[in-house]
């Protein structure tokens, strides 16, 4: 699977890219149904508009049939069907003719990025508008423009999906990602496709110690609603969580810590990134901006971090049409997937080991002491002895790996070998 998974994930992103997503509507449903075909365990839920969720309520549903502008010479521009970023999110219906001066009040562009269409929304105040490149905007000539927006904002539903993969234990690892942005590849689609690949990989494991929860929601309001419905269970069972976004390019890795900064999720993410991509950028919770805001908030306080490539807001293509399929790649998606897999392999085995004998055990009669000296044999023995030295039942495997300065994924085989030889026992799950 691993040899082709990067291409497979990129293919999923390519399929999903044209779908017009927003907080609600048919685009979200189409996206979730596509993912459900790849994750049969995914359940899709419909929440009626105006359903309370803490201090919020779910919004009216928004769908668009068509939207465009006709110039004075009859050219159709800013066509929603050409690129769904052209229409300001949640634009109200409009059909009228107006001067260029009046139209300009409803146009959005980025002067410093003249070839980019910006991503603009107005979820909670009724207005309308179009987004276009600044180059295109500067070329508009005085005259009468026909504006057509055939949209529907009306009571309906907010749609989200979740999948729970049970393990031997009830302790959970949470993955959250969002399905509400229109055609942007890194900021929107890299999260759902990597989450999908992780869910499929975990489902295929012969034995799972931990339970895994995957949540696909509209950003902010979706996460708030989900937490409002599952708060007690999440607080009781989630031992580590990850917000999946912006992980499909091949630039420097980055990490956002949880609000507490020292949770199991922080520890495992920091350890893996220091060992496998030491040039990564680290950000505190003060730099938050995705749904870690909700999962780590006071009163919820889940151990949720983000492992990304280019952090949102920190790369020039962010929230523009330049965040297209050329920004992500099979390689970038695959590398990020592998980083997350390392985290999960550690979490699955992160017990508190307890040595079974006082003093050093006799390794030779168990075939654990090499009879031939090679370049790596000394390190193997050191890892065995160091692991046994710190296996006092109070430290988890991740802490031991940090203490003896070894990548935890490289210590897993040693750990299993010592278990098989009855030199270690598991004190309790970490």
C-alpha positions in Angstrom: 0.0 0.0 0.0 2.8 2.4 1.0 4.4 2.4 -2.4 1.4 3.8 -4.1 -0.5 5.6 -1.3 0.9 9.1 -2.2 -0.4 8.8 -5.7 -3.7 7.5 -4.4 -4.2 10.3 -1.9 -3.3 12.8 -4.7 -5.9 11.2 -6.9 -8.5 11.6 -4.1 -7.6 15.3 -3.8 -7.9 15.7 -7.5 -11.4 14.2 -7.5 -12.5 16.4 -4.6 -10.9 19.7 -5.8 -13.8 20.9 -8.0 -16.5 20.3 -5.5 -18.0 23.6 -4.2 -17.8 23.3 -0.4 -18.9 25.7 2.3 -20.1 25.4 5.9 -23.2 23.6 4.7 -24.8 22.4 1.5 -24.5 19.8 -1.2 -20.8 20.2 -1.7 -20.2 19.1 1.9 -22.5 16.1 1.3 -20.8 15.1 -1.9 -17.4 15.4 -0.3 -18.4 13.2 2.7 -20.1 10.6 0.5 -16.9 10.4 -1.6 -14.9 9.8 1.6 -17.4 7.3 2.9 -16.8 5.1 -0.2 -13.2 4.9 1.0 -14.0 4.7 4.7 -17.1 2.4 5.0 -17.1 3.1 8.8 -17.8 6.8 8.2 -21.2 7.8 9.4 -22.8 11.0 7.9 -24.9 13.1 10.1 -27.4 16.0 9.3 -27.9 18.7 11.9 -31.0 21.0 11.4 -30.2 24.7 11.0 -30.4 26.8 14.2 -29.5 23.9 16.5 -27.9 25.2 19.6 -24.2 24.4 20.3 -22.9 26.1 23.4 -22.8 29.8 22.5 -23.5 29.2 18.8 -26.2 27.7 16.6 -25.9 25.9 13.3 -26.3 28.2 10.2 -28.8 28.2 7.4 -27.9 26.0 4.5 -26.3 27.6 1.5 -26.3 26.2 -2.1 -25.5 27.9 -5.4 -26.9 27.2 -8.8 -24.9 29.8 -10.7 -23.2 33.1 -10.2 -21.4 35.4 -12.7 -20.9 38.9 -13.9 -21.7 40.1 -17.5 -19.4 43.0 -18.6 -20.6 45.9 -20.8 -19.4 44.1 -23.9 -21.2 40.9 -23.0 -18.3 38.9 -21.6 -19.1 36.5 -18.7 -16.5 36.9 -15.9 -16.1 35.7 -12.3 -18.1 32.6 -13.2 -18.7 30.3 -10.2 -18.6 27.3 -12.5 -15.2 28.2 -13.7 -13.8 28.5 -10.2 -15.8 28.4 -7.0 -13.6 30.9 -5.2 -15.1 33.6 -7.5 -18.2 33.9 -5.3 -18.0 35.2 -1.7 -19.1 32.4 0.5 -22.7 32.7 1.6 -23.6 35.4 -0.9 -27.3 36.2 -1.0 -29.1 36.0 -4.3 -28.8 39.0 -6.6 -29.9 39.8 -10.2 -29.4 43.4 -11.1 -27.6 45.8 -13.4 -25.2 48.4 -11.9 -22.4 50.7 -12.7 -18.8 49.7 -12.3 -18.5 52.1 -9.4 -21.3 50.4 -7.5 -19.9 46.9 -8.5 -16.5 47.7 -7.1 -18.0 47.9 -3.6 -18.7 44.2 -3.9 -15.4 43.0 -5.5 -12.3 41.5 -3.8 -8.8 41.1 -5.1 -5.2 41.1 -3.9 -3.1 43.8 -5.4 0.2 42.2 -4.2 -0.9 38.9 -5.8 -2.3 40.0 -9.1 -2.9 36.5 -10.5 -4.6 35.1 -7.4 -8.4 34.8 -6.7 -8.8 35.4 -2.9 -11.0 33.3 -0.7 -13.6 35.5 1.0 -16.6 34.5 3.1 -19.5 36.2 4.9 -21.1 33.5 7.0 -22.8 35.5 9.6 -23.8 38.7 7.9 -25.9 38.8 4.8 -24.1 40.3 1.8 -22.9 39.4 -1.6 -19.7 39.7 -3.5 -17.3 38.4 -6.1 -13.6 37.6 -6.0 -11.3 37.9 -9.0 -7.7 38.4 -9.8 -6.4 41.9 -9.4 -5.2 41.9 -12.9 -8.7 41.1 -14.1 -10.2 43.7 -11.8 -7.9 46.5 -13.1 -9.0 45.7 -16.7 -12.7 46.4 -16.0 -14.0 49.4 -17.9 -16.7 51.9 -17.0 -20.2 50.9 -18.0 -23.2 48.8 -16.9 -22.6 45.3 -15.4 -25.1 42.6 -15.0 -24.7 40.7 -11.7 -26.3 37.2 -11.4 -26.2 35.2 -8.2 -28.7 32.4 -8.0 -28.1 31.1 -4.5 -30.3 29.7 -1.7 -29.9 30.5 2.0 -32.6 28.8 3.9 -33.2 26.4 6.8 -31.7 23.1 6.1 -28.9 21.1 7.6 -25.2 21.2 8.5 -23.6 17.9 7.5 -20.6 16.2 9.1 -19.1 12.8 9.4 -17.3 10.6 12.0 -15.8 7.2 12.2 -14.7 5.3 15.3 -12.4 2.3 14.9 -12.5 0.4 18.2 -9.4 -1.0 19.8 -8.8 -3.3 22.8 -8.8 -0.3 25.1 -11.3 2.6 25.3 -8.5 5.2 25.3 -8.9 7.2 22.1 -6.7 9.0 19.6 -8.7 11.8 17.9 -8.2 13.0 14.4 -10.2 16.1 13.3 -10.2 17.7 9.8 -12.5 20.0 8.0 -14.6 19.8 4.8 -15.8 23.3 4.4 -13.4 25.1 2.1 -13.9 25.3 -1.6 -11.2 24.6 -4.2 -7.9 24.8 -2.2 -5.6 21.8 -2.1 -3.2 22.3 0.8 -5.4 24.2 3.3 -8.5 22.1 2.6 -7.9 18.7 0.9 -4.6 17.5 2.3 -6.2 17.0 5.8 -9.2 14.9 4.7 -7.2 12.7 2.3 -4.5 12.0 4.9 -7.2 11.3 7.5 -8.8 8.9 5.0 -5.5 7.1 4.4 -4.8 6.8 8.1 -8.3 5.4 8.8 -7.8 2.8 6.1 -4.3 1.8 7.4 -5.6 1.5 11.0 -8.6 -0.5 9.9 -6.2 -3.1 8.3 -4.1 -3.6 11.4 -4.5 -7.0 12.9 -4.6 -5.7 16.4 -5.3 -2.2 17.7 -4.7 -1.4 21.4 -6.2 2.1 21.1 -9.5 3.3 19.7 -9.4 5.9 16.9 -11.9 8.6 16.2 -12.0 10.4 12.9 -14.1 13.6 12.6 -14.8 15.4 9.3 -16.6 18.7 10.1 -17.1 22.2 8.8 -14.4 24.3 10.6 -15.3 26.1 13.8 -19.1 25.6 14.0 -18.8 21.9 13.1 -16.2 21.3 15.8 -18.2 23.3 18.3 -21.3 21.3 17.6 -19.4 18.0 17.7 -17.8 18.8 21.0 -21.2 19.9 22.4 -22.6 16.4 21.6 -19.6 14.3 22.7 -17.9 16.4 25.4 -18.1 13.9 28.3 -16.9 11.0 26.2 -14.1 13.0 24.6 -12.8 14.3 27.9 -13.0 10.8 29.4 -11.3 8.9 26.7 -9.1 11.0 24.4 -5.4 10.6 25.4 -4.0 12.4 22.3 -5.4 14.2 19.3 -4.4 15.8 16.0 -5.9 18.5 13.9 -5.1 17.6 10.3 -4.6 20.5 7.8 -2.0 22.0 5.5 0.1 18.8 5.2 0.4 18.2 1.4 3.3 20.4 0.2 7.0 19.6 0.5 8.2 22.6 2.4 9.4 22.7 6.0 7.3 20.9 8.6 5.6 22.8 11.4 3.9 22.0 14.6 1.3 23.9 16.8 1.4 22.8 20.5 -1.7 22.2 22.5 -2.9 24.9 25.0 -1.2 23.0 27.8 1.9 22.3 25.7 3.0 19.2 27.6 0.4 16.6 26.8 1.0 13.1 25.4 0.2 14.5 21.9 2.7 17.3 22.3 5.4 14.8 23.5 4.9 12.3 20.7 4.7 14.9 18.0 7.7 16.8 19.2 9.7 13.6 19.6 8.9 12.3 16.1 9.6 15.6 14.4 12.9 16.2 16.3 14.1 12.8 15.3 12.8 12.6 11.7 12.6 16.3 10.5 14.7 18.3 12.9 14.4 21.5 10.8 10.7 21.8 11.7 9.1 25.1 12.8 7.4 25.1 16.2 4.5 27.4 17.1 2.8 27.9 20.5 -0.9 27.8 21.0 -0.9 31.6 20.7 -0.4 30.9 16.9 -3.6 28.7 16.7 -6.1 29.2 13.9 -7.9 25.9 13.1 -10.1 23.7 15.2 -7.5 23.1 17.9 -9.0 26.4 19.2 -12.1 24.4 20.1 -10.7 21.1 21.2 -8.1 22.8 23.5 -10.4 25.5 24.9 -11.1 25.8 28.6 -13.9 23.5 29.6 -12.9 21.0 26.9 -9.1 21.0 27.2 -8.3 18.0 25.0 -4.7 17.1 24.2 -4.8 18.2 20.5 -1.8 19.4 18.4 -1.3 20.0 14.7 1.5 18.5 12.6 1.7 20.4 9.3 4.0 21.3 6.4 3.5 25.0 5.6 1.4 26.4 8.5 -1.8 28.2 7.5 -1.3 31.9 7.1 2.4 31.4 6.8 2.6 30.5 3.1 1.9 32.9 0.2 -0.7 30.8 -1.5 -2.9 30.4 1.6 -6.6 31.2 1.1 -6.2 32.0 -2.6 -6.6 30.1 -5.9 -2.8 29.6 -5.9 -3.4 26.9 -3.3 -4.2 24.5 -6.1 -3.2 20.9 -7.0 0.3 22.1 -8.1 1.1 23.1 -4.5 0.6 19.6 -3.1 2.2 16.4 -4.4 2.1 12.6 -3.9 5.5 12.9 -2.2 4.3 15.6 0.2 1.2 13.7 1.1 3.1 10.5 1.6 5.8 12.0 3.8 3.2 13.6 6.0 1.3 10.3 6.3 4.5 8.5 7.3 5.2 11.1 10.0 1.7 10.5 11.4 2.1 6.8 11.2 5.3 7.0 13.3 3.3 8.9 16.0 0.6 6.2 16.0 3.1 3.3 16.2 4.6 4.9 19.3 1.2 5.6 20.9 0.1 2.0 20.2 3.1 0.7 22.2 3.6 3.5 24.7 3.3 1.4 27.8 5.1 1.8 31.1 7.5 -1.2 31.1 8.7 -2.8 34.3 11.9 -4.9 34.4 11.2 -8.4 35.7 14.5 -9.0 37.5 16.8 -7.0 39.9 20.2 -6.3 38.4 21.1 -7.0 34.8 19.6 -10.2 33.3 21.7 -12.8 31.6 21.3 -11.8 28.0 23.7 -14.4 26.4 21.6 -17.5 27.3 18.6 -15.9 25.7 20.4 -15.1 22.5 20.3 -11.4 23.1 24.0 -10.8 23.5 25.8 -10.8 20.1 28.6 -13.4 19.7 29.9 -11.5 16.7 31.0 -7.9 17.1 29.7 -5.6 14.3 29.3 -1.9 13.8 25.7 -1.9 15.2 25.9 -4.7 17.8 27.2 -2.4 20.5 24.3 0.0 20.0 21.8 -2.9 20.1 23.1 -4.1 23.5 23.2 -0.5 24.8 19.6 0.0 23.8 18.6 -3.3 25.6 20.5 -2.4 28.8 19.4 1.2 28.8 15.7 0.3 28.3 15.9 -2.2 31.1 17.7 0.3 33.3 14.9 2.8 33.1 12.0 0.3 33.0 10.9 0.9 36.6 7.2 1.0 35.9 6.9 4.8 36.3 8.1 6.0 32.9 6.4 5.4 29.6 8.3 4.2 26.6 8.4 7.6 25.0 10.0 9.1 28.1 12.6 6.3 28.2 13.4 6.9 24.5 14.0 10.6 25.3 16.1 9.7 28.3 18.4 7.3 26.5 18.5 9.5 23.4 17.0 7.0 20.9 14.2 7.4 18.4 11.2 5.8 20.0 10.1 4.0 16.8 13.6 2.4 16.8 13.1 1.2 20.3 9.8 -0.6 19.6 11.5 -3.8 18.3 13.8 -3.9 21.4 10.8 -3.5 23.6 8.9 -6.3 21.9 12.0 -8.6 22.1 12.3 -8.0 25.8 8.6 -8.7 26.3 8.9 -11.9 24.4 11.8 -13.0 26.6 10.0 -12.2 29.8 12.5 -9.6 30.7 9.9 -6.8 30.7 6.3 -6.7 31.8 3.8 -4.0 31.2 2.9 -2.1 34.3 -0.1 -0.3 32.8 -1.0 1.4 29.5 0.5 4.9 29.3 
